[in-house]
Amino acid sequence: MKRMLSGIKPTGRLHLGNYIGAISQFKQYQDEYEMFIFIANEHALTVPIEAKELRKNTKDLIALYLACGLDPEKMTLFLQSDVPAHVQLGWIMTCLSYMGELQRMTQYKDKTAKGETGITAGLFTYPPLMAADILLYDPDYVPVGQDQKQHVELTRTLAERFNHRYSDTFKVPEPLTSKVGQKIYSLQEPEKKMSKSEKDSKGTIDLLDDPALARKKIMSAKTDSVGIIQYDPINQPGLANLLTIQSVLSNEPIESIVKRYEGKGYGELKKEIGQTVYDFLSDLQAKYKEIIASNQVEEVLKQGAEKASRIANKKIAKVYRKVGLSI
């Protein structure tokens, strides 16, 4: 079975775009691949964050992953900070990276272009740590959105550079881009991706939003004046976004939804989607509350850290021998 790895930063609440764009696909992948998913809590320190907030975000994230259907019996879920080999290999990858490569990384490049001050050294050097996160486990694939593809390319470069300098050690992973149509956009600005940093809260549906509030957000979602229900992401991006949400959550093809609504209005469609989102969130949050009230999160993390550490420790020991750090 091929191996797949993915990580997510606990820097904010998960939203519907995260579920549709990533988590729903992970549910499928866990049956097709040997899945490793880690919470990148050390990456969260590249920008200021309160310890209390980081702990809560981390626990919420894991509980929501479990509530969404990720099965710890089928995949390995763990905290980055529970496996010290991540930081150990991260330093070696940093020493293999060139300044020019890191200066071209999107996050650092964008912030410096805007003239932002207070940029930390961690924000500049986190891509080599991300490479270490991946290379420790020799995954065949790393699922990424378009905005993260650059980091996987750097990872591939560093793996090849290390292999060339010290002999074959790391598998060079392949980026696995999301399926077409799986990206979810803001409900108020459908030309922009739904984001946890979005200024207008009406544009984003958090997975922990009150279901009734989420339904209202669907009803007030921006559409267009065309007045015809059809899937046209270019000319009717708001409507196409709503159809994608309904299709994924109801497991009904978009073509079938469009056919059902032939000759009908947007209001009727929004009402159905609003109810679908309401039911989805109600069920999800009931499972989430049950998990939070138990000690399941702690048990899953302990089990995940043990399995991840066995693999990562073997890899870092091999790397230390090759670079001369172990005698």
N, C-alpha and C positions, 0 to 999 in steps of 0.2 A: 504494500500500500504506500502510495506517495505521501510525503509529509508536507503540511502547510503550517505557516506561522503568521500570527497577526498580533499587534499590540494597540492599546488605546490609552490615551492620557486621561487621568481623572481630574480634569480641570473645569468641569461644568456638568450640568444635567444632560442626560441623553434625551434626544428628541426623535420625532417620528422619522426624520431623514436618516438618522443613525440606524434605526430599526430596519427600514426598507432598504437602505443602501448597503448595509453591512450585516447586521445581526440575522436578518431573515435568510441571508445567503449562508452565513456560518451554520445555521441549523441544517441546511442541506449538505454543506461541506463536511460536517462531522460524521456523516454516513459514508462519504466518498473518500475522505483523506484521514491520515493520522494528524489530528488538529492540536496545535499548541496556541493558546491565547493567553497573553500576559497583560497585566495592568501596569502601564509604564509610569509608575509613581515617581521614579527618580527624574524623569523628563519633566514632570510637573514643577520641579524646583527651578527651572530656567527663568521663570518669572515669579515675582513675589506671591506667596499664597500662605494663608494662616494654617497652622498645623491642624487645628480643629476642623477646618473646612476640607483640608486634604483627606483626613481620616473619614469624614462623612461621605465625601464624594466617592472615595474608593469603595467603601462598603455598599453604598447605593448602587454603584456601577456593577459590582459583582452580583448583588441580589437581583438586579434587573436582568442581567445576562441569564441568570438561572431561571428567572420568571418567564423570560422570553422563549425558553425551551432549549438552551444549551445544556447538554447532559455531561456531567463530570465523569460518567462511566464511559463516555465515547470520546471525550477530548480532555486535554490537560489545561486547567485554568490556574494561574499563579501570579504572585506579585513579583515584579522585577527586583524589588529590594530584598526579597527573601532568597535570592540567588546571587551571592557576591561575585560570581564569575562574570556577570554582566559588566560591572565596573572594572574588573581586572582586565578583561579583554578590551573594554572601551578605551583604556589608556593606551594599549598597544595599537589599536586602530587609529587613535589620535596621532600617535607618533608616526604612523604610516601616511597620514593625510597631509596634503600640501595646503598652504594658506589660500592660494588661488582657488582651489576646489571648494573650500569652505566659504569663501567670500561670494561664490556664485550660488550658494544655497538660497532658495527662495525666501525663507522666513527672515534670515539675516539681511539679505539684499533689499527686501522690501522695507524693512524697518530703517535701515541706514539711508535709503533713498528718500524716505519721508522726513529724515532729519531727526528721528527719535533719539532721545538721550537715555542714559541709564541701561543700555543694552549690556547684559551680563556676558562674561566669558563662556558661561554654560550654554547660552543661546547660540553662540558662535561654534562651539565644539560639540553640540549634541548629535550632529549627524554621524560621527564615528561611533558614538555610543549606540546609536540606532543600528548601525552596521553590526556591532558586536551582539546586540540583542538577537539579530537574525542569524548570524554566522555560527553562534554557539550550538545551534540545533540542526544544522545542515538541512534546512527545509528545501524541498523542490520548488515550492511556490510561495509567494508572498502576495496576498490580495491587496491591491492599492487603488485609490482613486487617482485621477490625473494629476492632482496637486502633490501626491506623494511619490510619484513614479521616479522623480529626480533622486530621492533618497535611496531607492532600490538600485538605481544605476550607480550611485557612489558605492553602495555595498558591494556590487558586482566588481567594480574597479578595485576596491581594497582587497577583496578575496583573491582576485587574480594577481594583484601586486604581491600579496603575502605568499601565495603559492609559487610564484616565480622566484621570489627571493629566498624562501626557506624550504621549498618542495611542497607537493600537494598536501593540503591540510583541510581546506574548506570547500564545500560544495558551492558552486556559483548559482544562486537562486534565480528563478524566473519570476518577473512581475506578472500577476494575474489581474487584469483590469476588470472592473465591475461590468456586469451585463448592461447592454444598451437599455435605456429607459428606467434604470434603477435609481437615478439621482433624483432627489426630491428638492423642490425649490420653495422659496418663501411664499407664503400665502398672500402677502401684500405686494411683494416685488418679485414676480415669477421669473424674472431674468437673473435673479441671484439665488445661489444655493441656500437652502434652509440651514441656519447656523445658530449655535448656542450663544454667539456673540452678537446676534442681530439686535438692533436698537429697538425696533418695533415688536413688542411681545405678541402682537396679533399675527405676526408672520410665521411664528414657530409654535409647534405643538410639542411640549415636553411630555415625556412618557409618564411623568408624575403630575401633570396638569390635572385639575379637576375635570372629569369627563364631560360635565355639562358646559364648562368653559371651552373645552376643546371643540365641542359641537358648535358653539357660537362662532368660534374662529373659522370653522369650515363655512358656515352660513355667510360670513362677511368676507370670504376670500375673493380676491380680485379676479374677474374673468375678462369679458370683452363685450363688444356691441354686435358681434357677428350674429349671435342668436341661434346658431346651429350646433348641435352636439356632435362633434367629430374629433378625432385625435389628430391635431395639427400643432405640434410643438413650436413651429416657427411663427405662425400667425395667431395662434390661440394658446400661448404658453401656460396661462393660468388654468384654463380648462384641461389641458393635457396633463398638468400636474395633479389636478383633482382626480382625473381618470386613472392615473398611475397609482395613486393612494388607494382608491377603491379596488382596483385590480389586485394589488398585492395583498391587502387585508382580507378581501373576500375570496381570493384565489379564483377569480373569474377573469377570463381574457378580456382585454380592453375592447376588442371587436364585438364581443357579446354584449358588453355594457352599452356601447354605442348603438347597437341594433335595438336593444330594449328601449332606448330613449329617443328613437327616431320620432321626430315631430313634437317632442316634449321640450319643456323649458329648463333653464339652468336651476331655477329654484327647487324644482322637484328632484333633480339630480343631487343638489347640495344636501337636501334633506336626507336622502338615502346614505350619502357618504358621511354626513354628520352622525347618523345613527350607527353606522359601521365603526367609526372612530370611537364613539361613546362606548359601544359594547367591547371593543378591543381593549381600550384603556381600563374599563371596569374590571374585566377578567384579569388583565395583566397586574393591576395594582392590588387585587385581592391576593394573588400569588406572591407578589413582592412583600406585602405586609406579613404574610405567613413566614416567609424566609427570614425577614429581618427579626421577627420575634423568636426565631429558633437560633441554634448555633451552627446552622448549615454553612454559612459563609466561612467561618473559621475552620470547619472540617474540610471543606473543599480546598481552601488555600493551603492547609497543611499537607493534604494528599498531593496537591499539584506541585508544591515546592519540593517535596521529596523526589518525585519523578523527574522534574526539570533539573534538579541539582545533580542527580545521577548522570545525566547526559552532559550537562554543562561542565561539571567538574572534570570529567574525562577529557573533554575538549580543551579546557584551559591548562590542564596538566601537560597535554601534548604540545600546546602552543608555548608554554613556559620552557619546555625542553628545547624546542626548536630555536627560540630566540636567545637562549642562554641564561634565562632567569633562574632555572633550577640547576643545582649542582649534583 
